[in-house]
Amino acid sequence: MSKIIQYRSKCIGCNSCVEHAPNTWEISEDGKSTLKNAEKKGGIYRKEIDESSLEENKKAAADCPMHIIQILP
Ligand code: SF4
């Protein structure tokens, strides 16, 4: 299992992460991307992800124009 982290307040809602990993991300009514079923601590959203969605989320992290997605081992 890896951990995915999003600093959501800086999200510009570009939809790139949703395109890479639609099972993990969705655009919410406020126009920002939401990490589905995440825990929220302060402005940071966290969630465990399994191997099956790791590669697509690595791409989401790499392509996020705001660099607000991190994957931790
Ligand atoms: S790729 Fe980054 S900036 Fe774009 S919607 Fe996802 S989290 Fe927000």
Backbone and ligand atoms as CSV (ligand in chain L), in Angstrom:
chain,resi,resn,atom,element,x,y,z
A,1,MET,N,N,0.847,-1.197,0.000
A,1,MET,CA,C,0.000,0.000,0.000
A,1,MET,C,C,0.885,1.251,0.000
A,2,SER,N,N,0.486,2.224,-0.760
A,2,SER,CA,C,1.142,3.521,-0.756
A,2,SER,C,C,0.140,4.545,-0.250
A,3,LYS,N,N,0.653,5.714,0.046
A,3,LYS,CA,C,-0.232,6.775,0.515
A,3,LYS,C,C,-0.224,7.902,-0.502
A,4,ILE,N,N,-1.401,8.451,-0.749
A,4,ILE,CA,C,-1.500,9.591,-1.652
A,4,ILE,C,C,-1.970,10.797,-0.832
A,5,ILE,N,N,-1.339,11.927,-1.119
A,5,ILE,CA,C,-1.608,13.153,-0.370
A,5,ILE,C,C,-1.944,14.267,-1.356
A,6,GLN,N,N,-2.932,15.055,-1.031
A,6,GLN,CA,C,-3.284,16.214,-1.871
A,6,GLN,C,C,-3.412,17.467,-1.000
A,7,TYR,N,N,-2.750,18.523,-1.439
A,7,TYR,CA,C,-2.891,19.834,-0.785
A,7,TYR,C,C,-4.003,20.569,-1.547
A,8,ARG,N,N,-5.227,20.293,-1.142
A,8,ARG,CA,C,-6.385,20.588,-1.995
A,8,ARG,C,C,-6.629,22.072,-2.220
A,9,SER,N,N,-6.268,22.928,-1.263
A,9,SER,CA,C,-6.626,24.348,-1.384
A,9,SER,C,C,-6.014,24.994,-2.625
A,10,LYS,N,N,-4.890,24.457,-3.098
A,10,LYS,CA,C,-4.228,25.048,-4.265
A,10,LYS,C,C,-4.689,24.445,-5.587
A,11,CYS,N,N,-5.627,23.518,-5.534
A,11,CYS,CA,C,-6.122,22.872,-6.757
A,11,CYS,C,C,-6.832,23.892,-7.647
A,12,ILE,N,N,-6.520,23.840,-8.945
A,12,ILE,CA,C,-7.165,24.744,-9.903
A,12,ILE,C,C,-8.224,24.015,-10.748
A,13,GLY,N,N,-8.489,22.771,-10.402
A,13,GLY,CA,C,-9.558,22.042,-11.082
A,13,GLY,C,C,-9.307,21.767,-12.551
A,14,CYS,N,N,-8.052,21.509,-12.901
A,14,CYS,CA,C,-7.707,21.320,-14.319
A,14,CYS,C,C,-8.195,19.990,-14.879
A,15,ASN,N,N,-8.558,19.061,-14.013
A,15,ASN,CA,C,-9.119,17.756,-14.393
A,15,ASN,C,C,-8.071,16.717,-14.809
A,16,SER,N,N,-6.815,17.073,-14.806
A,16,SER,CA,C,-5.784,16.135,-15.252
A,16,SER,C,C,-5.755,14.867,-14.394
A,17,CYS,N,N,-5.821,15.024,-13.087
A,17,CYS,CA,C,-5.773,13.836,-12.213
A,17,CYS,C,C,-6.996,12.944,-12.425
A,18,VAL,N,N,-8.137,13.557,-12.695
A,18,VAL,CA,C,-9.358,12.783,-12.946
A,18,VAL,C,C,-9.203,11.968,-14.229
A,19,GLU,N,N,-8.578,12.563,-15.229
A,19,GLU,CA,C,-8.380,11.842,-16.489
A,19,GLU,C,C,-7.420,10.669,-16.303
A,20,HIS,N,N,-6.399,10.856,-15.494
A,20,HIS,CA,C,-5.447,9.767,-15.260
A,20,HIS,C,C,-6.049,8.662,-14.399
A,21,ALA,N,N,-6.774,9.036,-13.368
A,21,ALA,CA,C,-7.224,8.059,-12.370
A,21,ALA,C,C,-8.654,8.371,-11.914
A,22,PRO,N,N,-9.623,8.118,-12.775
A,22,PRO,CA,C,-11.010,8.488,-12.447
A,22,PRO,C,C,-11.599,7.713,-11.271
A,23,ASN,N,N,-10.987,6.587,-10.908
A,23,ASN,CA,C,-11.492,5.870,-9.738
A,23,ASN,C,C,-11.022,6.496,-8.432
A,24,THR,N,N,-10.020,7.355,-8.521
A,24,THR,CA,C,-9.428,7.957,-7.324
A,24,THR,C,C,-9.857,9.409,-7.148
A,25,TRP,N,N,-10.096,10.108,-8.255
A,25,TRP,CA,C,-10.332,11.553,-8.229
A,25,TRP,C,C,-11.666,11.909,-8.870
A,26,GLU,N,N,-12.259,13.006,-8.382
A,26,GLU,CA,C,-13.449,13.557,-9.039
A,26,GLU,C,C,-13.472,15.060,-8.797
A,27,ILE,N,N,-14.048,15.784,-9.752
A,27,ILE,CA,C,-14.204,17.224,-9.568
A,27,ILE,C,C,-15.465,17.478,-8.752
A,28,SER,N,N,-15.335,18.273,-7.700
A,28,SER,CA,C,-16.466,18.567,-6.820
A,28,SER,C,C,-17.150,19.874,-7.223
A,29,GLU,N,N,-18.238,20.178,-6.549
A,29,GLU,CA,C,-19.041,21.352,-6.905
A,29,GLU,C,C,-18.271,22.658,-6.749
A,30,ASP,N,N,-17.252,22.667,-5.881
A,30,ASP,CA,C,-16.458,23.896,-5.717
A,30,ASP,C,C,-15.411,24.062,-6.819
A,31,GLY,N,N,-15.387,23.133,-7.785
A,31,GLY,CA,C,-14.482,23.250,-8.922
A,31,GLY,C,C,-13.107,22.672,-8.682
A,32,LYS,N,N,-12.876,22.137,-7.487
A,32,LYS,CA,C,-11.578,21.516,-7.179
A,32,LYS,C,C,-11.708,19.995,-7.234
A,33,SER,N,N,-10.563,19.363,-7.423
A,33,SER,CA,C,-10.539,17.911,-7.445
A,33,SER,C,C,-10.547,17.354,-6.025
A,34,THR,N,N,-11.311,16.302,-5.840
A,34,THR,CA,C,-11.421,15.656,-4.542
A,34,THR,C,C,-10.862,14.243,-4.620
A,35,LEU,N,N,-10.025,13.929,-3.648
A,35,LEU,CA,C,-9.507,12.573,-3.478
A,35,LEU,C,C,-10.611,11.765,-2.798
A,36,LYS,N,N,-11.187,10.838,-3.528
A,36,LYS,CA,C,-12.368,10.125,-3.030
A,36,LYS,C,C,-12.055,9.335,-1.761
A,37,ASN,N,N,-12.944,9.401,-0.805
A,37,ASN,CA,C,-12.835,8.655,0.456
A,37,ASN,C,C,-11.551,8.960,1.227
A,38,ALA,N,N,-11.089,10.214,1.124
A,38,ALA,CA,C,-9.863,10.588,1.810
A,38,ALA,C,C,-10.140,11.030,3.243
A,39,GLU,N,N,-9.090,10.924,4.062
A,39,GLU,CA,C,-9.111,11.540,5.396
A,39,GLU,C,C,-8.627,12.962,5.248
A,40,LYS,N,N,-9.225,13.878,5.984
A,40,LYS,CA,C,-8.804,15.275,5.928
A,40,LYS,C,C,-8.135,15.669,7.238
A,41,LYS,N,N,-6.927,16.241,7.132
A,41,LYS,CA,C,-6.256,16.785,8.318
A,41,LYS,C,C,-5.755,18.159,7.962
A,42,GLY,N,N,-6.316,19.177,8.581
A,42,GLY,CA,C,-5.996,20.521,8.140
A,42,GLY,C,C,-6.443,20.665,6.703
A,43,GLY,N,N,-5.586,21.197,5.852
A,43,GLY,CA,C,-5.936,21.304,4.440
A,43,GLY,C,C,-5.419,20.149,3.612
A,44,ILE,N,N,-4.964,19.099,4.278
A,44,ILE,CA,C,-4.312,17.987,3.586
A,44,ILE,C,C,-5.236,16.769,3.571
A,45,TYR,N,N,-5.367,16.201,2.396
A,45,TYR,CA,C,-6.209,15.019,2.227
A,45,TYR,C,C,-5.301,13.819,1.996
A,46,ARG,N,N,-5.620,12.712,2.660
A,46,ARG,CA,C,-4.765,11.517,2.584
A,46,ARG,C,C,-5.609,10.296,2.344
A,47,LYS,N,N,-4.998,9.352,1.671
A,47,LYS,CA,C,-5.691,8.094,1.431
A,47,LYS,C,C,-4.676,7.014,1.089
A,48,GLU,N,N,-4.928,5.792,1.548
A,48,GLU,CA,C,-4.117,4.644,1.147
A,48,GLU,C,C,-4.582,4.187,-0.228
A,49,ILE,N,N,-3.636,3.856,-1.087
A,49,ILE,CA,C,-4.012,3.277,-2.374
A,49,ILE,C,C,-3.255,1.972,-2.564
A,50,ASP,N,N,-3.857,1.060,-3.285
A,50,ASP,CA,C,-3.184,-0.222,-3.491
A,50,ASP,C,C,-2.451,-0.227,-4.828
A,51,GLU,N,N,-1.740,-1.297,-5.065
A,51,GLU,CA,C,-0.880,-1.399,-6.248
A,51,GLU,C,C,-1.631,-1.173,-7.548
A,52,SER,N,N,-2.880,-1.591,-7.584
A,52,SER,CA,C,-3.625,-1.541,-8.851
A,52,SER,C,C,-3.827,-0.115,-9.354
A,53,SER,N,N,-3.841,0.848,-8.447
A,53,SER,CA,C,-4.041,2.231,-8.903
A,53,SER,C,C,-2.793,3.093,-8.708
A,54,LEU,N,N,-1.668,2.442,-8.393
A,54,LEU,CA,C,-0.456,3.211,-8.102
A,54,LEU,C,C,0.102,3.906,-9.348
A,55,GLU,N,N,0.215,3.162,-10.444
A,55,GLU,CA,C,0.849,3.736,-11.635
A,55,GLU,C,C,0.062,4.929,-12.172
A,56,GLU,N,N,-1.255,4.797,-12.258
A,56,GLU,CA,C,-2.050,5.905,-12.795
A,56,GLU,C,C,-2.000,7.117,-11.863
A,57,ASN,N,N,-1.869,6.869,-10.567
A,57,ASN,CA,C,-1.774,8.001,-9.644
A,57,ASN,C,C,-0.383,8.628,-9.635
A,58,LYS,N,N,0.642,7.832,-9.962
A,58,LYS,CA,C,1.972,8.427,-10.149
A,58,LYS,C,C,1.943,9.394,-11.330
A,59,LYS,N,N,1.229,9.013,-12.394
A,59,LYS,CA,C,1.099,9.904,-13.546
A,59,LYS,C,C,0.309,11.154,-13.164
A,60,ALA,N,N,-0.745,10.965,-12.374
A,60,ALA,CA,C,-1.539,12.114,-11.923
A,60,ALA,C,C,-0.670,13.086,-11.132
A,61,ALA,N,N,0.175,12.535,-10.257
A,61,ALA,CA,C,1.058,13.383,-9.455
A,61,ALA,C,C,2.069,14.107,-10.337
A,62,ALA,N,N,2.636,13.367,-11.306
A,62,ALA,CA,C,3.665,13.961,-12.165
A,62,ALA,C,C,3.094,15.080,-13.030
A,63,ASP,N,N,1.854,14.929,-13.447
A,63,ASP,CA,C,1.264,15.893,-14.386
A,63,ASP,C,C,0.481,17.012,-13.710
A,64,CYS,N,N,0.291,16.954,-12.405
A,64,CYS,CA,C,-0.465,18.024,-11.731
A,64,CYS,C,C,0.286,19.353,-11.889
A,65,PRO,N,N,-0.332,20.332,-12.530
A,65,PRO,CA,C,0.383,21.594,-12.785
A,65,PRO,C,C,0.684,22.377,-11.512
A,66,MET,N,N,-0.015,22.081,-10.442
A,66,MET,CA,C,0.210,22.791,-9.183
A,66,MET,C,C,1.138,22.015,-8.238
A,67,HIS,N,N,1.515,20.802,-8.628
A,67,HIS,CA,C,2.422,19.962,-7.813
A,67,HIS,C,C,1.878,19.777,-6.402
A,68,ILE,N,N,0.597,19.473,-6.306
A,68,ILE,CA,C,-0.035,19.332,-4.986
A,68,ILE,C,C,-0.428,17.895,-4.683
A,69,ILE,N,N,-0.018,16.968,-5.556
A,69,ILE,CA,C,-0.268,15.547,-5.305
A,69,ILE,C,C,1.066,14.877,-5.014
A,70,GLN,N,N,1.136,14.142,-3.916
A,70,GLN,CA,C,2.349,13.385,-3.578
A,70,GLN,C,C,1.979,11.928,-3.345
A,71,ILE,N,N,2.867,11.054,-3.775
A,71,ILE,CA,C,2.716,9.625,-3.486
A,71,ILE,C,C,3.836,9.244,-2.526
A,72,LEU,N,N,3.460,8.659,-1.393
A,72,LEU,CA,C,4.451,8.218,-0.416
A,72,LEU,C,C,4.471,6.688,-0.374
A,73,PRO,N,N,5.628,6.091,-0.199
A,73,PRO,CA,C,5.694,4.636,-0.163
A,73,PRO,C,C,5.026,4.078,1.092
L,1,SF4,S1,S,-4.153,17.747,-11.493
L,1,SF4,FE1,FE,-3.732,18.983,-9.634
L,1,SF4,S2,S,-4.527,21.040,-10.084
L,1,SF4,FE2,FE,-5.404,19.631,-11.598
L,1,SF4,S3,S,-7.390,19.011,-10.740
L,1,SF4,FE3,FE,-5.898,17.475,-10.083
L,1,SF4,S4,S,-5.133,18.158,-8.069
L,1,SF4,FE4,FE,-6.175,19.913,-9.057
